């Protein structure tokens, strides 16, 4: 089935960390690496991809930020 027939999946990540810290976001979709993005307070990162109906679709993200309370 051509990709144009499948609907797109949208992922939106907004930094709402309460202390206003930047967050580092690193997302991957199957074998595609969307890279590392640094989001300031209330900044948004958006990713778009086509799910694969022939194999499992794996989309995952890692998040990191400095929490001064935990240091």
PQR file of N, CA, C, O and H, with PARSE charges and radii, in Angstrom:
ATOM      1  N   UNK A   1       0.857  -1.179   0.000 -0.4000 1.5000
ATOM      2  CA  UNK A   1       0.000   0.000   0.000 -0.0000 2.0000
ATOM      3  C   UNK A   1       0.900   1.238   0.000  0.5500 1.7000
ATOM      4  O   UNK A   1       1.795   1.333   0.840 -0.5500 1.4000
ATOM      5  N   UNK A   2       0.694   2.171  -0.897 -0.4000 1.5000
ATOM      6  CA  UNK A   2       1.528   3.379  -0.941 -0.0000 2.0000
ATOM      7  C   UNK A   2       1.341   4.222   0.312  0.5500 1.7000
ATOM      8  O   UNK A   2       0.274   4.223   0.925 -0.5500 1.4000
ATOM      9  H   UNK A   2      -0.033   2.094  -1.579  0.4000 1.0000
ATOM     10  N   UNK A   3       2.394   4.936   0.678 -0.4000 1.5000
ATOM     11  CA  UNK A   3       2.347   5.769   1.879 -0.0000 2.0000
ATOM     12  C   UNK A   3       1.260   6.826   1.807  0.5500 1.7000
ATOM     13  O   UNK A   3       0.701   7.195   2.841 -0.5500 1.4000
ATOM     14  H   UNK A   3       3.261   4.935   0.180  0.4000 1.0000
ATOM     15  N   UNK A   4       0.945   7.321   0.629 -0.4000 1.5000
ATOM     16  CA  UNK A   4      -0.040   8.391   0.508 -0.0000 2.0000
ATOM     17  C   UNK A   4      -1.429   7.939   0.940  0.5500 1.7000
ATOM     18  O   UNK A   4      -2.273   8.771   1.272 -0.5500 1.4000
ATOM     19  H   UNK A   4       1.398   7.022  -0.210  0.4000 1.0000
ATOM     20  N   UNK A   5      -1.680   6.619   0.941 -0.4000 1.5000
ATOM     21  CA  UNK A   5      -2.984   6.110   1.339 -0.0000 2.0000
ATOM     22  C   UNK A   5      -3.120   6.115   2.865  0.5500 1.7000
ATOM     23  O   UNK A   5      -4.219   6.285   3.392 -0.5500 1.4000
ATOM     24  H   UNK A   5      -0.994   5.943   0.671  0.4000 1.0000
ATOM     25  N   UNK A   6      -2.014   5.929   3.563 -0.4000 1.5000
ATOM     26  CA  UNK A   6      -2.042   5.898   5.021 -0.0000 2.0000
ATOM     27  C   UNK A   6      -2.090   7.308   5.586  0.5500 1.7000
ATOM     28  O   UNK A   6      -1.507   8.238   5.030 -0.5500 1.4000
ATOM     29  H   UNK A   6      -1.121   5.791   3.136  0.4000 1.0000
ATOM     30  N   UNK A   7      -2.786   7.447   6.684 -0.4000 1.5000
ATOM     31  CA  UNK A   7      -2.828   8.762   7.323 -0.0000 2.0000
ATOM     32  C   UNK A   7      -1.535   9.008   8.085  0.5500 1.7000
ATOM     33  O   UNK A   7      -0.878   8.072   8.540 -0.5500 1.4000
ATOM     34  H   UNK A   7      -3.261   6.691   7.135  0.4000 1.0000
ATOM     35  N   UNK A   8      -1.187  10.257   8.213 -0.4000 1.5000
ATOM     36  CA  UNK A   8      -0.008  10.645   8.969 -0.0000 2.0000
ATOM     37  C   UNK A   8      -0.316  10.616  10.462  0.5500 1.7000
ATOM     38  O   UNK A   8      -1.447  10.859  10.882 -0.5500 1.4000
ATOM     39  H   UNK A   8      -1.721  11.017   7.843  0.4000 1.0000
ATOM     40  N   UNK A   9       0.693  10.318  11.242 -0.4000 1.5000
ATOM     41  CA  UNK A   9       0.586  10.402  12.688 -0.0000 2.0000
ATOM     42  C   UNK A   9       1.422  11.587  13.146  0.5500 1.7000
ATOM     43  O   UNK A   9       2.582  11.721  12.759 -0.5500 1.4000
ATOM     44  H   UNK A   9       1.612  10.121  10.901  0.4000 1.0000
ATOM     45  N   UNK A  10       0.837  12.440  13.966 -0.4000 1.5000
ATOM     46  CA  UNK A  10       1.501  13.645  14.461 -0.0000 2.0000
ATOM     47  C   UNK A  10       1.809  13.474  15.939  0.5500 1.7000
ATOM     48  O   UNK A  10       0.973  12.997  16.707 -0.5500 1.4000
ATOM     49  H   UNK A  10      -0.106  12.331  14.281  0.4000 1.0000
ATOM     50  N   UNK A  11       3.014  13.869  16.331 -0.4000 1.5000
ATOM     51  CA  UNK A  11       3.421  13.864  17.733 -0.0000 2.0000
ATOM     52  C   UNK A  11       3.830  15.290  18.090  0.5500 1.7000
ATOM     53  O   UNK A  11       4.624  15.908  17.381 -0.5500 1.4000
ATOM     54  H   UNK A  11       3.693  14.256  15.707  0.4000 1.0000
ATOM     55  N   UNK A  12       3.293  15.804  19.181 -0.4000 1.5000
ATOM     56  CA  UNK A  12       3.628  17.160  19.621 -0.0000 2.0000
ATOM     57  C   UNK A  12       4.093  17.090  21.076  0.5500 1.7000
ATOM     58  O   UNK A  12       3.413  16.526  21.934 -0.5500 1.4000
ATOM     59  H   UNK A  12       2.649  15.301  19.757  0.4000 1.0000
ATOM     60  N   UNK A  13       5.263  17.674  21.334 -0.4000 1.5000
ATOM     61  CA  UNK A  13       5.844  17.699  22.675 -0.0000 2.0000
ATOM     62  C   UNK A  13       6.065  19.160  23.043  0.5500 1.7000
ATOM     63  O   UNK A  13       6.736  19.893  22.315 -0.5500 1.4000
ATOM     64  H   UNK A  13       5.815  18.131  20.637  0.4000 1.0000
ATOM     65  N   UNK A  14       5.502  19.584  24.171 -0.4000 1.5000
ATOM     66  CA  UNK A  14       5.666  20.956  24.643 -0.0000 2.0000
ATOM     67  C   UNK A  14       6.339  20.931  26.004  0.5500 1.7000
ATOM     68  O   UNK A  14       5.956  20.155  26.880 -0.5500 1.4000
ATOM     69  H   UNK A  14       4.957  18.988  24.762  0.4000 1.0000
ATOM     70  N   UNK A  15       7.342  21.780  26.179 -0.4000 1.5000
ATOM     71  CA  UNK A  15       8.048  21.866  27.447 -0.0000 2.0000
ATOM     72  C   UNK A  15       7.201  22.642  28.447  0.5500 1.7000
ATOM     73  O   UNK A  15       7.000  23.848  28.300 -0.5500 1.4000
ATOM     74  H   UNK A  15       7.653  22.410  25.468  0.4000 1.0000
ATOM     75  N   UNK A  16       6.716  21.951  29.448 -0.4000 1.5000
ATOM     76  CA  UNK A  16       5.952  22.581  30.511 -0.0000 2.0000
ATOM     77  C   UNK A  16       6.574  22.327  31.876  0.5500 1.7000
ATOM     78  O   UNK A  16       5.877  22.353  32.890 -0.5500 1.4000
ATOM     79  H   UNK A  16       6.879  20.972  29.566  0.4000 1.0000
ATOM     80  N   UNK A  17       7.888  22.079  31.908 -0.4000 1.5000
ATOM     81  CA  UNK A  17       8.577  21.823  33.174 -0.0000 2.0000
ATOM     82  C   UNK A  17       8.388  23.037  34.075  0.5500 1.7000
ATOM     83  O   UNK A  17       8.646  24.168  33.664 -0.5500 1.4000
ATOM     84  H   UNK A  17       8.454  22.058  31.084  0.4000 1.0000
ATOM     85  N   UNK A  18       7.940  22.800  35.294 -0.4000 1.5000
ATOM     86  CA  UNK A  18       7.507  23.887  36.171 -0.0000 2.0000
ATOM     87  C   UNK A  18       8.582  24.907  36.505  0.5500 1.7000
ATOM     88  O   UNK A  18       8.269  26.086  36.673 -0.5500 1.4000
ATOM     89  H   UNK A  18       7.730  21.881  35.627  0.4000 1.0000
ATOM     90  N   UNK A  19       9.842  24.491  36.607 -0.4000 1.5000
ATOM     91  CA  UNK A  19      10.871  25.471  36.971 -0.0000 2.0000
ATOM     92  C   UNK A  19      11.382  26.253  35.759  0.5500 1.7000
ATOM     93  O   UNK A  19      12.303  27.058  35.894 -0.5500 1.4000
ATOM     94  H   UNK A  19      10.096  23.533  36.471  0.4000 1.0000
ATOM     95  N   UNK A  20      10.802  26.029  34.586 -0.4000 1.5000
ATOM     96  CA  UNK A  20      11.177  26.763  33.390 -0.0000 2.0000
ATOM     97  C   UNK A  20      12.472  26.287  32.749  0.5500 1.7000
ATOM     98  O   UNK A  20      13.028  26.978  31.895 -0.5500 1.4000
ATOM     99  H   UNK A  20      10.054  25.374  34.477  0.4000 1.0000
ATOM    100  N   UNK A  21      12.958  25.124  33.145 -0.4000 1.5000
ATOM    101  CA  UNK A  21      14.215  24.589  32.606 -0.0000 2.0000
ATOM    102  C   UNK A  21      14.055  24.158  31.159  0.5500 1.7000
ATOM    103  O   UNK A  21      12.965  23.776  30.731 -0.5500 1.4000
ATOM    104  H   UNK A  21      12.507  24.563  33.838  0.4000 1.0000
ATOM    105  N   UNK A  22      15.152  24.223  30.407 -0.4000 1.5000
ATOM    106  CA  UNK A  22      15.163  23.645  29.070 -0.0000 2.0000
ATOM    107  C   UNK A  22      15.090  22.133  29.198  0.5500 1.7000
ATOM    108  O   UNK A  22      15.596  21.558  30.162 -0.5500 1.4000
ATOM    109  H   UNK A  22      16.036  24.533  30.755  0.4000 1.0000
ATOM    110  N   UNK A  23      14.456  21.489  28.218 -0.4000 1.5000
ATOM    111  CA  UNK A  23      14.491  20.031  28.164 -0.0000 2.0000
ATOM    112  C   UNK A  23      15.152  19.608  26.856  0.5500 1.7000
ATOM    113  O   UNK A  23      15.036  20.285  25.834 -0.5500 1.4000
ATOM    114  H   UNK A  23      14.046  21.956  27.435  0.4000 1.0000
ATOM    115  N   UNK A  24      15.830  18.499  26.911 -0.4000 1.5000
ATOM    116  CA  UNK A  24      16.444  17.896  25.733 -0.0000 2.0000
ATOM    117  C   UNK A  24      15.575  16.727  25.316  0.5500 1.7000
ATOM    118  O   UNK A  24      15.279  15.848  26.126 -0.5500 1.4000
ATOM    119  H   UNK A  24      15.923  17.950  27.741  0.4000 1.0000
ATOM    120  N   UNK A  25      15.161  16.710  24.044 -0.4000 1.5000
ATOM    121  CA  UNK A  25      14.284  15.679  23.506 -0.0000 2.0000
ATOM    122  C   UNK A  25      15.015  14.977  22.370  0.5500 1.7000
ATOM    123  O   UNK A  25      15.576  15.628  21.488 -0.5500 1.4000
ATOM    124  H   UNK A  25      15.401  17.424  23.386  0.4000 1.0000
ATOM    125  N   UNK A  26      15.009  13.649  22.393 -0.4000 1.5000
ATOM    126  CA  UNK A  26      15.620  12.859  21.325 -0.0000 2.0000
ATOM    127  C   UNK A  26      14.620  11.788  20.925  0.5500 1.7000
ATOM    128  O   UNK A  26      14.338  10.878  21.704 -0.5500 1.4000
ATOM    129  H   UNK A  26      14.553  13.120  23.110  0.4000 1.0000
ATOM    130  N   UNK A  27      14.072  11.892  19.692 -0.4000 1.5000
ATOM    131  CA  UNK A  27      13.038  10.969  19.226 -0.0000 2.0000
ATOM    132  C   UNK A  27      13.533  10.134  18.050  0.5500 1.7000
ATOM    133  O   UNK A  27      14.329  10.581  17.225 -0.5500 1.4000
ATOM    134  H   UNK A  27      14.301  12.631  19.059  0.4000 1.0000
ATOM    135  N   UNK A  28      13.023   8.891  18.007 -0.4000 1.5000
ATOM    136  CA  UNK A  28      13.330   7.971  16.906 -0.0000 2.0000
ATOM    137  C   UNK A  28      12.049   7.279  16.473  0.5500 1.7000
ATOM    138  O   UNK A  28      11.157   7.006  17.276 -0.5500 1.4000
ATOM    139  H   UNK A  28      12.376   8.528  18.678  0.4000 1.0000
ATOM    140  N   UNK A  29      11.988   7.003  15.168 -0.4000 1.5000
ATOM    141  CA  UNK A  29      10.866   6.275  14.584 -0.0000 2.0000
ATOM    142  C   UNK A  29      11.459   5.120  13.798  0.5500 1.7000
ATOM    143  O   UNK A  29      12.128   5.332  12.786 -0.5500 1.4000
ATOM    144  H   UNK A  29      12.713   7.225  14.515  0.4000 1.0000
ATOM    145  N   UNK A  30      11.216   3.890  14.259 -0.4000 1.5000
ATOM    146  CA  UNK A  30      11.849   2.703  13.681 -0.0000 2.0000
ATOM    147  C   UNK A  30      13.351   2.957  13.550  0.5500 1.7000
ATOM    148  O   UNK A  30      14.021   3.112  14.572 -0.5500 1.4000
ATOM    149  H   UNK A  30      10.672   3.717  15.081  0.4000 1.0000
ATOM    150  N   UNK A  31      13.904   3.005  12.347 -0.4000 1.5000
ATOM    151  CA  UNK A  31      15.338   3.238  12.161 -0.0000 2.0000
ATOM    152  C   UNK A  31      15.676   4.697  11.869  0.5500 1.7000
ATOM    153  O   UNK A  31      16.846   5.022  11.665 -0.5500 1.4000
ATOM    154  H   UNK A  31      13.361   2.879  11.517  0.4000 1.0000
ATOM    155  N   UNK A  32      14.678   5.585  11.844 -0.4000 1.5000
ATOM    156  CA  UNK A  32      14.914   7.002  11.551 -0.0000 2.0000
ATOM    157  C   UNK A  32      15.148   7.768  12.852  0.5500 1.7000
ATOM    158  O   UNK A  32      14.346   7.697  13.783 -0.5500 1.4000
ATOM    159  H   UNK A  32      13.728   5.321  12.010  0.4000 1.0000
ATOM    160  N   UNK A  33      16.249   8.494  12.897 -0.4000 1.5000
ATOM    161  CA  UNK A  33      16.598   9.295  14.062 -0.0000 2.0000
ATOM    162  C   UNK A  33      16.243  10.746  13.764  0.5500 1.7000
ATOM    163  O   UNK A  33      16.795  11.341  12.838 -0.5500 1.4000
ATOM    164  H   UNK A  33      16.901   8.553  12.140  0.4000 1.0000
ATOM    165  N   UNK A  34      15.328  11.322  14.539 -0.4000 1.5000
ATOM    166  CA  UNK A  34      14.903  12.705  14.324 -0.0000 2.0000
ATOM    167  C   UNK A  34      15.832  13.715  14.989  0.5500 1.7000
ATOM    168  O   UNK A  34      15.600  14.921  14.907 -0.5500 1.4000
ATOM    169  H   UNK A  34      14.880  10.839  15.292  0.4000 1.0000
ATOM    170  N   UNK A  35      16.876  13.231  15.644 -0.4000 1.5000
ATOM    171  CA  UNK A  35      17.880  14.116  16.220 -0.0000 2.0000
ATOM    172  C   UNK A  35      17.510  14.628  17.592  0.5500 1.7000
ATOM    173  O   UNK A  35      16.444  14.333  18.131 -0.5500 1.4000
ATOM    174  H   UNK A  35      17.064  12.251  15.711  0.4000 1.0000
ATOM    175  N   UNK A  36      18.428  15.409  18.140 -0.4000 1.5000
ATOM    176  CA  UNK A  36      18.278  15.984  19.468 -0.0000 2.0000
ATOM    177  C   UNK A  36      17.759  17.413  19.331  0.5500 1.7000
ATOM    178  O   UNK A  36      18.258  18.190  18.517 -0.5500 1.4000
ATOM    179  H   UNK A  36      19.294  15.649  17.702  0.4000 1.0000
ATOM    180  N   UNK A  37      16.758  17.748  20.132 -0.4000 1.5000
ATOM    181  CA  UNK A  37      16.170  19.086  20.122 -0.0000 2.0000
ATOM    182  C   UNK A  37      16.138  19.611  21.549  0.5500 1.7000
ATOM    183  O   UNK A  37      15.762  18.893  22.475 -0.5500 1.4000
ATOM    184  H   UNK A  37      16.353  17.116  20.793  0.4000 1.0000
ATOM    185  N   UNK A  38      16.532  20.862  21.721 -0.4000 1.5000
ATOM    186  CA  UNK A  38      16.479  21.501  23.034 -0.0000 2.0000
ATOM    187  C   UNK A  38      15.297  22.468  23.027  0.5500 1.7000
ATOM    188  O   UNK A  38      15.217  23.374  22.198 -0.5500 1.4000
ATOM    189  H   UNK A  38      16.837  21.445  20.969  0.4000 1.0000
ATOM    190  N   UNK A  39      14.385  22.252  23.969 -0.4000 1.5000
ATOM    191  CA  UNK A  39      13.179  23.067  24.041 -0.0000 2.0000
ATOM    192  C   UNK A  39      13.232  23.974  25.263  0.5500 1.7000
ATOM    193  O   UNK A  39      13.385  23.502  26.389 -0.5500 1.4000
ATOM    194  H   UNK A  39      14.449  21.516  24.643  0.4000 1.0000
ATOM    195  N   UNK A  40      13.107  25.273  25.038 -0.4000 1.5000
ATOM    196  CA  UNK A  40      12.968  26.224  26.134 -0.0000 2.0000
ATOM    197  C   UNK A  40      11.543  26.111  26.683  0.5500 1.7000
ATOM    198  O   UNK A  40      10.697  25.437  26.095 -0.5500 1.4000
ATOM    199  H   UNK A  40      12.982  25.657  24.123  0.4000 1.0000
ATOM    200  N   UNK A  41      11.291  26.761  27.789 -0.4000 1.5000
ATOM    201  CA  UNK A  41       9.968  26.713  28.416 -0.0000 2.0000
ATOM    202  C   UNK A  41       8.886  27.108  27.413  0.5500 1.7000
ATOM    203  O   UNK A  41       8.971  28.162  26.783 -0.5500 1.4000
ATOM    204  H   UNK A  41      11.978  27.309  28.267  0.4000 1.0000
ATOM    205  N   UNK A  42       7.892  26.277  27.273 -0.4000 1.5000
ATOM    206  CA  UNK A  42       6.745  26.418  26.370 -0.0000 2.0000
ATOM    207  C   UNK A  42       7.076  26.249  24.883  0.5500 1.7000
ATOM    208  O   UNK A  42       6.188  26.400  24.044 -0.5500 1.4000
ATOM    209  H   UNK A  42       7.823  25.421  27.785  0.4000 1.0000
ATOM    210  N   UNK A  43       8.327  25.941  24.536 -0.4000 1.5000
ATOM    211  CA  UNK A  43       8.637  25.605  23.138 -0.0000 2.0000
ATOM    212  C   UNK A  43       8.022  24.256  22.807  0.5500 1.7000
ATOM    213  O   UNK A  43       7.773  23.441  23.695 -0.5500 1.4000
ATOM    214  H   UNK A  43       9.049  25.818  25.218  0.4000 1.0000
ATOM    215  N   UNK A  44       7.779  24.025  21.516 -0.4000 1.5000
ATOM    216  CA  UNK A  44       7.146  22.790  21.061 -0.0000 2.0000
ATOM    217  C   UNK A  44       7.969  22.148  19.964  0.5500 1.7000
ATOM    218  O   UNK A  44       8.503  22.829  19.089 -0.5500 1.4000
ATOM    219  H   UNK A  44       7.981  24.687  20.795  0.4000 1.0000
ATOM    220  N   UNK A  45       8.065  20.827  20.022 -0.4000 1.5000
ATOM    221  CA  UNK A  45       8.670  20.026  18.957 -0.0000 2.0000
ATOM    222  C   UNK A  45       7.556  19.182  18.355  0.5500 1.7000
ATOM    223  O   UNK A  45       6.752  18.595  19.080 -0.5500 1.4000
ATOM    224  H   UNK A  45       7.631  20.274  20.733  0.4000 1.0000
ATOM    225  N   UNK A  46       7.510  19.124  17.018 -0.4000 1.5000
ATOM    226  CA  UNK A  46       6.493  18.315  16.357 -0.0000 2.0000
ATOM    227  C   UNK A  46       7.148  17.348  15.392  0.5500 1.7000
ATOM    228  O   UNK A  46       8.047  17.715  14.636 -0.5500 1.4000
ATOM    229  H   UNK A  46       8.163  19.601  16.430  0.4000 1.0000
ATOM    230  N   UNK A  47       6.688  16.113  15.428 -0.4000 1.5000
ATOM    231  CA  UNK A  47       7.162  15.091  14.507 -0.0000 2.0000
ATOM    232  C   UNK A  47       5.989  14.495  13.755  0.5500 1.7000
ATOM    233  O   UNK A  47       4.889  14.377  14.294 -0.5500 1.4000
ATOM    234  H   UNK A  47       5.958  15.815  16.043  0.4000 1.0000
ATOM    235  N   UNK A  48       6.226  14.120  12.509 -0.4000 1.5000
ATOM    236  CA  UNK A  48       5.180  13.537  11.665 -0.0000 2.0000
ATOM    237  C   UNK A  48       5.758  12.294  10.996  0.5500 1.7000
ATOM    238  O   UNK A  48       6.882  12.320  10.494 -0.5500 1.4000
ATOM    239  H   UNK A  48       7.120  14.216  12.071  0.4000 1.0000
ATOM    240  N   UNK A  49       4.991  11.211  10.991 -0.4000 1.5000
ATOM    241  CA  UNK A  49       5.459   9.998  10.337 -0.0000 2.0000
ATOM    242  C   UNK A  49       4.282   9.176   9.831  0.5500 1.7000
ATOM    243  O   UNK A  49       3.141   9.370  10.249 -0.5500 1.4000
ATOM    244  H   UNK A  49       4.079  11.190  11.399  0.4000 1.0000
ATOM    245  N   UNK A  50       4.585   8.254   8.922 -0.4000 1.5000
ATOM    246  CA  UNK A  50       3.607   7.298   8.402 -0.0000 2.0000
ATOM    247  C   UNK A  50       3.752   5.995   9.175  0.5500 1.7000
ATOM    248  O   UNK A  50       4.840   5.419   9.185 -0.5500 1.4000
ATOM    249  H   UNK A  50       5.513   8.096   8.583  0.4000 1.0000
ATOM    250  N   UNK A  51       2.704   5.514   9.821 -0.4000 1.5000
ATOM    251  CA  UNK A  51       2.784   4.199  10.444 -0.0000 2.0000
ATOM    252  C   UNK A  51       2.978   3.131   9.366  0.5500 1.7000
ATOM    253  O   UNK A  51       2.528   3.297   8.232 -0.5500 1.4000
ATOM    254  H   UNK A  51       1.820   5.982   9.813  0.4000 1.0000
ATOM    255  N   UNK A  52       3.638   2.053   9.719 -0.4000 1.5000
ATOM    256  CA  UNK A  52       3.869   0.947   8.796 -0.0000 2.0000
ATOM    257  C   UNK A  52       2.908  -0.180   9.144  0.5500 1.7000
ATOM    258  O   UNK A  52       2.974  -0.735  10.241 -0.5500 1.4000
ATOM    259  H   UNK A  52       4.003   1.918  10.640  0.4000 1.0000
ATOM    260  N   UNK A  53       2.011  -0.523   8.215 -0.4000 1.5000
ATOM    261  CA  UNK A  53       1.027  -1.571   8.508 -0.0000 2.0000
ATOM    262  C   UNK A  53       1.620  -2.972   8.359  0.5500 1.7000
ATOM    263  O   UNK A  53       0.983  -3.949   8.753 -0.5500 1.4000
ATOM    264  H   UNK A  53       1.957  -0.073   7.324  0.4000 1.0000
ATOM    265  N   UNK A  54       2.822  -3.090   7.801 -0.4000 1.5000
ATOM    266  CA  UNK A  54       3.426  -4.395   7.557 -0.0000 2.0000
ATOM    267  C   UNK A  54       4.340  -4.840   8.688  0.5500 1.7000
ATOM    268  O   UNK A  54       4.679  -6.021   8.769 -0.5500 1.4000
ATOM    269  H   UNK A  54       3.339  -2.297   7.480  0.4000 1.0000
ATOM    270  N   UNK A  55       4.741  -3.937   9.552 -0.4000 1.5000
ATOM    271  CA  UNK A  55       5.603  -4.290  10.686 -0.0000 2.0000
ATOM    272  C   UNK A  55       5.274  -3.352  11.839  0.5500 1.7000
ATOM    273  O   UNK A  55       4.640  -2.317  11.636 -0.5500 1.4000
ATOM    274  H   UNK A  55       4.466  -2.978   9.486  0.4000 1.0000
ATOM    275  N   UNK A  56       5.705  -3.708  13.059 -0.4000 1.5000
ATOM    276  CA  UNK A  56       5.409  -2.829  14.200 -0.0000 2.0000
ATOM    277  C   UNK A  56       5.995  -1.430  14.001  0.5500 1.7000
ATOM    278  O   UNK A  56       7.112  -1.270  13.509 -0.5500 1.4000
ATOM    279  H   UNK A  56       6.221  -4.549  13.224  0.4000 1.0000
ATOM    280  N   UNK A  57       5.224  -0.439  14.388 -0.4000 1.5000
ATOM    281  CA  UNK A  57       5.689   0.943  14.341 -0.0000 2.0000
ATOM    282  C   UNK A  57       6.238   1.304  15.718  0.5500 1.7000
ATOM    283  O   UNK A  57       5.529   1.224  16.721 -0.5500 1.4000
ATOM    284  H   UNK A  57       4.317  -0.569  14.788  0.4000 1.0000
ATOM    285  N   UNK A  58       7.494   1.697  15.753 -0.4000 1.5000
ATOM    286  CA  UNK A  58       8.135   2.041  17.022 -0.0000 2.0000
ATOM    287  C   UNK A  58       8.539   3.517  16.987  0.5500 1.7000
ATOM    288  O   UNK A  58       9.428   3.917  16.234 -0.5500 1.4000
ATOM    289  H   UNK A  58       8.070   1.762  14.938  0.4000 1.0000
ATOM    290  N   UNK A  59       7.884   4.295  17.798 -0.4000 1.5000
ATOM    291  CA  UNK A  59       8.225   5.708  17.940 -0.0000 2.0000
ATOM    292  C   UNK A  59       8.498   5.934  19.417  0.5500 1.7000
ATOM    293  O   UNK A  59       7.635   5.686  20.259 -0.5500 1.4000
ATOM    294  H   UNK A  59       7.162   3.971  18.410  0.4000 1.0000
ATOM    295  N   UNK A  60       9.688   6.399  19.729 -0.4000 1.5000
ATOM    296  CA  UNK A  60       9.986   6.646  21.130 -0.0000 2.0000
ATOM    297  C   UNK A  60      10.857   7.889  21.276  0.5500 1.7000
ATOM    298  O   UNK A  60      11.602   8.266  20.371 -0.5500 1.4000
ATOM    299  H   UNK A  60      10.390   6.600  19.046  0.4000 1.0000
ATOM    300  N   UNK A  61      10.738   8.505  22.439 -0.4000 1.5000
ATOM    301  CA  UNK A  61      11.498   9.717  22.741 -0.0000 2.0000
ATOM    302  C   UNK A  61      12.124   9.588  24.123  0.5500 1.7000
ATOM    303  O   UNK A  61      11.587   8.935  25.018 -0.5500 1.4000
ATOM    304  H   UNK A  61      10.132   8.198  23.174  0.4000 1.0000
ATOM    305  N   UNK A  62      13.266  10.226  24.263 -0.4000 1.5000
ATOM    306  CA  UNK A  62      13.929  10.351  25.560 -0.0000 2.0000
ATOM    307  C   UNK A  62      13.920  11.824  25.943  0.5500 1.7000
ATOM    308  O   UNK A  62      14.069  12.699  25.090 -0.5500 1.4000
ATOM    309  H   UNK A  62      13.703  10.756  23.536  0.4000 1.0000
ATOM    310  N   UNK A  63      13.745  12.088  27.227 -0.4000 1.5000
ATOM    311  CA  UNK A  63      13.691  13.452  27.735 -0.0000 2.0000
ATOM    312  C   UNK A  63      14.708  13.600  28.855  0.5500 1.7000
ATOM    313  O   UNK A  63      14.870  12.707  29.686 -0.5500 1.4000
ATOM    314  H   UNK A  63      13.623  11.377  27.920  0.4000 1.0000
ATOM    315  N   UNK A  64      15.391  14.740  28.866 -0.4000 1.5000
ATOM    316  CA  UNK A  64      16.324  15.044  29.946 -0.0000 2.0000
ATOM    317  C   UNK A  64      16.197  16.513  30.309  0.5500 1.7000
ATOM    318  O   UNK A  64      16.010  17.370  29.445 -0.5500 1.4000
ATOM    319  H   UNK A  64      15.258  15.466  28.190  0.4000 1.0000
ATOM    320  N   UNK A  65      16.301  16.790  31.606 -0.4000 1.5000
ATOM    321  CA  UNK A  65      16.359  18.167  32.077 -0.0000 2.0000
ATOM    322  C   UNK A  65      17.029  18.181  33.439  0.5500 1.7000
ATOM    323  O   UNK A  65      17.099  17.160  34.122 -0.5500 1.4000
ATOM    324  H   UNK A  65      16.453  16.094  32.308  0.4000 1.0000
ATOM    325  N   UNK A  66      17.510  19.323  33.814 -0.4000 1.5000
ATOM    326  CA  UNK A  66      18.165  19.507  35.108 -0.0000 2.0000
ATOM    327  C   UNK A  66      17.120  19.918  36.120  0.5500 1.7000
ATOM    328  O   UNK A  66      16.434  20.925  35.941 -0.5500 1.4000
ATOM    329  H   UNK A  66      17.453  20.152  33.259  0.4000 1.0000
ATOM    330  N   UNK A  67      16.995  19.142  37.186 -0.4000 1.5000
ATOM    331  CA  UNK A  67      16.047  19.457  38.248 -0.0000 2.0000
ATOM    332  C   UNK A  67      16.833  19.907  39.468  0.5500 1.7000
ATOM    333  O   UNK A  67      17.422  19.071  40.153 -0.5500 1.4000
ATOM    334  H   UNK A  67      17.552  18.324  37.332  0.4000 1.0000
ATOM    335  N   UNK A  68      16.861  21.215  39.765 -0.4000 1.5000
ATOM    336  CA  UNK A  68      17.675  21.713  40.878 -0.0000 2.0000
ATOM    337  C   UNK A  68      17.245  21.146  42.234  0.5500 1.7000
ATOM    338  O   UNK A  68      18.051  21.122  43.164 -0.5500 1.4000
ATOM    339  H   UNK A  68      16.382  21.895  39.209  0.4000 1.0000
ATOM    340  N   UNK A  69      16.020  20.697  42.367 -0.4000 1.5000
ATOM    341  CA  UNK A  69      15.538  20.127  43.622 -0.0000 2.0000
ATOM    342  C   UNK A  69      16.200  18.778  43.884  0.5500 1.7000
ATOM    343  O   UNK A  69      16.421  18.411  45.038 -0.5500 1.4000
ATOM    344  H   UNK A  69      15.365  20.716  41.612  0.4000 1.0000
ATOM    345  N   UNK A  70      16.519  18.032  42.819 -0.4000 1.5000
ATOM    346  CA  UNK A  70      17.066  16.688  42.963 -0.0000 2.0000
ATOM    347  C   UNK A  70      18.593  16.674  43.038  0.5500 1.7000
ATOM    348  O   UNK A  70      19.186  15.612  43.226 -0.5500 1.4000
ATOM    349  H   UNK A  70      16.339  18.330  41.881  0.4000 1.0000
ATOM    350  N   UNK A  71      19.235  17.827  42.896 -0.4000 1.5000
ATOM    351  CA  UNK A  71      20.708  17.864  42.919 -0.0000 2.0000
ATOM    352  C   UNK A  71      21.200  17.949  44.339  0.5500 1.7000
ATOM    353  O   UNK A  71      22.408  17.991  44.573 -0.5500 1.4000
ATOM    354  H   UNK A  71      18.754  18.690  42.743  0.4000 1.0000
TER
END
